[in-house]
Amino acid sequence: MFMRHLLHFVNRTSYLVLLLGVLCQAQSPQSFSLAEPATVGFSAERLQRLDAFLQKLVDDGKAPNAVTFVARRGKVVHFKAFGYRNLEKKEPLRKKRPSHPSP
């Protein structure tokens, strides 16, 4: 009975270690370079529609700000900030270089 529980625990632990390894790898920082949308399969016109949609949300007061970051295969094709960092003071939102998410 004890051996069966021990094997079950070892089996579960190895899955957990494997899962943690995959998650850590998936969140490792990447370096990005700029590219034209069409070079990685995006439509520049559709990205402009996204800009217009987000700007309208800000202009209509439905959202104080928004940031877009669109990339594929390590190539950034769209990175923009809309709206205000401080709505009361009308301080514009600034783009920051993407970084690894904090825990």
Number of C-alpha atoms within 10 A of each C-alpha: 5 7 8 9 10 11 11 11 12 12 11 12 12 11 12 12 11 12 12 12 11 11 11 11 10 10 10 9 12 10 9 14 10 12 15 14 20 10 11 15 10 16 14 14 10 11 16 12 12 13 18 12 12 21 18 15 16 17 14 10 12 10 15 17 20 17 17 15 12 15 18 14 8 14 17 18 23 19 15 14 19 22 23 18 16 12 13 7 8 11 11 14 18 13 13 10 6 12 9 9 8 4 3
